[in-house]
Amino acid sequence: MTAEEMKATESGAQSAPLPMEGVDISPKQDEGVLKIIGDLKRLLQRLSRGMR
């Protein structure tokens, strides 16, 4: 294998997407993430009001 071929193989391996096998996001996890996002939005609104 030439140096060029090795570089092409390495760069291809780095850009390959990670497999999603075994990754399961349950609806409960989604709810938790959405709750956290909502809490952060409310916190930011309070902070921005307090700075006026």
C-alpha positions in Angstrom: 0.0 0.0 0.0 1.4 3.4 -0.9 1.5 6.4 1.4 -1.2 8.0 -0.6 -3.5 5.0 -0.3 -2.9 4.9 3.5 -3.8 8.6 3.8 -7.0 8.0 1.9 -7.9 5.1 4.0 -7.2 7.0 7.2 -9.2 10.1 6.2 -12.1 7.8 5.1 -12.1 6.1 8.5 -12.2 9.4 10.3 -15.1 10.8 8.3 -17.2 7.7 8.6 -20.3 8.2 10.8 -20.4 6.4 14.1 -22.7 3.4 14.1 -26.0 4.0 15.9 -26.4 0.4 17.0 -27.4 0.1 20.6 -28.3 3.7 20.9 -31.9 3.9 22.0 -33.4 7.2 23.1 -36.6 6.5 24.9 -39.6 8.9 25.1 -38.9 9.4 28.8 -35.4 10.7 27.9 -36.9 13.0 25.3 -39.3 14.4 27.9 -36.4 15.0 30.2 -34.4 16.9 27.6 -37.4 19.0 26.6 -38.1 19.8 30.3 -34.5 20.9 30.8 -34.7 23.1 27.6 -37.9 24.6 28.9 -36.4 25.3 32.3 -33.4 26.9 30.7 -35.6 29.2 28.5 -37.5 30.3 31.6 -34.3 31.0 33.5 -32.9 33.0 30.6 -36.1 35.0 30.4 -35.9 35.8 34.1 -32.3 36.8 33.8 -32.8 39.1 30.8 -35.8 40.8 32.6 -33.6 41.3 35.7 -30.9 43.0 33.7 -33.1 45.7 32.3 
